[in-house]
Amino acid sequence: MAGLLIAFEGLDQSGKETQAKRLQASVEGLGHQCRLLVFPDYETPIGREIGRGLRGEREFGPDVMQLLFIANRYEYRSRLERWLADGVIVLCDRYVASSVAYGEAHGLDPDWLTSTQRFLPWPGLTVFLDIVPETAARRKAAGRDRYERDLALLSRVRASYQRQAMQAGWLRIDGERAREAVAAEVATAVAARLAPR
């Protein structure tokens, strides 16, 4: 069986990490190999620059920030391709749609942001955990980066995600609900994708 790349998208504190970990356990319980990646990966040289930009230690413009986020994903391109060829289920906490959403919220062209990522392995399923910006702020009251503190920006990010979620291959889930309800909906959708045809 060919692998499947599943991306979790949404505002910070929407439950992406929690739901990705739960899905990993569920998928492995079904007997599949599974890998979980979190983007950005702050441990790479590019990731360290992203961290500096988010903390305000670098004055990168929105275009440079998104190119760094995209380059950080390209660092994993060969591994992603290998894993998918080997039938691994790959889960990504943030992936291509994040750059489109955050870049578009900063006034960048969403088509440019999409085309810049066209050589990355594309998600077979994108799970959008939809919450309002106020929920994101309430769930993380301290230690928020420059994007997380800007509720007007987050409203524009959410609008971009909602627009993108109208495309095929997206699953929009109400992330305001209890974790268990969200996890059950995700698991059901993914199990249907993994079922033998």
HUHUHU-V296002 format. One record per backbone hydrogen bond with DSSP energy under -0.5 kcal/mol. CO is the residue of the C=O (numbers start at 1). NH is the residue of the N-H. E is the energy in kcal/mol with one decimal. If there is no record, write none. Layout:
{{CO & NH & E} {CO & NH & E}}
This chain:
{{4 & 6 & -0.6} {4 & 90 & -2.6} {5 & 124 & -2.5} {5 & 125 & -1.5} {6 & 92 & -2.7} {7 & 9 & -0.5} {7 & 127 & -3.4} {8 & 94 & -2.2} {9 & 129 & -2.7} {11 & 14 & -1.5} {15 & 19 & -2.9} {16 & 20 & -2.6} {17 & 21 & -2.3} {18 & 22 & -2.1} {19 & 23 & -2.5} {20 & 24 & -2.4} {21 & 25 & -2.0} {22 & 26 & -2.1} {23 & 27 & -3.3} {24 & 28 & -2.6} {25 & 29 & -1.8} {26 & 30 & -0.9} {27 & 30 & -0.6} {27 & 32 & -1.8} {28 & 31 & -1.5} {33 & 89 & -2.7} {35 & 91 & -3.4} {37 & 93 & -3.1} {40 & 42 & -0.9} {41 & 44 & -1.2} {44 & 48 & -2.4} {45 & 49 & -1.5} {46 & 50 & -2.0} {47 & 51 & -2.3} {48 & 52 & -1.9} {49 & 53 & -2.3} {50 & 54 & -2.6} {51 & 55 & -1.8} {52 & 57 & -2.6} {52 & 58 & -1.0} {53 & 56 & -0.9} {54 & 146 & -1.5} {58 & 60 & -0.9} {61 & 65 & -2.5} {62 & 66 & -2.3} {63 & 67 & -2.2} {64 & 68 & -2.1} {65 & 69 & -2.4} {66 & 70 & -2.6} {67 & 71 & -2.6} {68 & 72 & -2.3} {69 & 73 & -1.2} {70 & 74 & -2.1} {71 & 75 & -1.5} {73 & 76 & -1.7} {74 & 77 & -1.3} {76 & 80 & -3.0} {77 & 81 & -2.6} {78 & 82 & -2.1} {79 & 83 & -2.9} {80 & 84 & -2.7} {81 & 85 & -2.1} {82 & 86 & -1.6} {83 & 88 & -2.6} {84 & 3 & -2.4} {84 & 87 & -1.4} {88 & 4 & -1.1} {88 & 90 & -0.7} {89 & 35 & -2.4} {89 & 91 & -0.5} {90 & 6 & -3.2} {91 & 37 & -3.1} {92 & 8 & -3.3} {92 & 94 & -1.2} {93 & 39 & -2.5} {95 & 98 & -1.3} {95 & 99 & -0.8} {96 & 99 & -0.5} {96 & 100 & -1.3} {97 & 101 & -2.8} {98 & 102 & -3.0} {99 & 103 & -2.0} {100 & 104 & -2.5} {101 & 105 & -1.9} {102 & 106 & -0.9} {103 & 106 & -0.7} {103 & 108 & -2.7} {104 & 107 & -1.8} {108 & 110 & -0.5} {109 & 113 & -2.1} {110 & 114 & -2.1} {111 & 115 & -2.8} {112 & 116 & -2.2} {114 & 117 & -1.2} {115 & 118 & -1.4} {117 & 120 & -2.1} {125 & 7 & -2.4} {125 & 127 & -0.5} {126 & 128 & -0.7} {126 & 171 & -2.7} {127 & 9 & -3.1} {127 & 129 & -0.7} {128 & 130 & -0.9} {128 & 173 & -3.1} {129 & 131 & -0.6} {130 & 175 & -1.9} {130 & 176 & -0.5} {132 & 135 & -1.0} {132 & 136 & -1.5} {133 & 137 & -2.3} {134 & 138 & -2.1} {135 & 139 & -2.5} {136 & 140 & -1.0} {145 & 149 & -1.5} {147 & 150 & -1.2} {149 & 151 & -1.0} {150 & 154 & -2.3} {151 & 155 & -1.9} {152 & 156 & -1.6} {153 & 157 & -2.4} {154 & 158 & -2.6} {155 & 159 & -1.9} {156 & 160 & -2.0} {157 & 161 & -2.5} {158 & 162 & -2.7} {159 & 163 & -2.0} {160 & 164 & -2.9} {161 & 165 & -2.5} {163 & 166 & -1.4} {164 & 167 & -2.2} {167 & 170 & -1.0} {169 & 126 & -2.5} {171 & 128 & -2.9} {171 & 173 & -0.5} {173 & 130 & -2.9} {173 & 175 & -1.0} {174 & 177 & -1.1} {178 & 182 & -2.0} {179 & 183 & -3.0} {180 & 184 & -2.1} {181 & 185 & -1.8} {182 & 186 & -2.4} {183 & 187 & -2.8} {184 & 188 & -2.1} {185 & 189 & -2.0} {186 & 190 & -2.5} {187 & 191 & -2.6} {188 & 192 & -1.7} {189 & 193 & -1.3} {190 & 194 & -2.1} {191 & 195 & -1.1}}
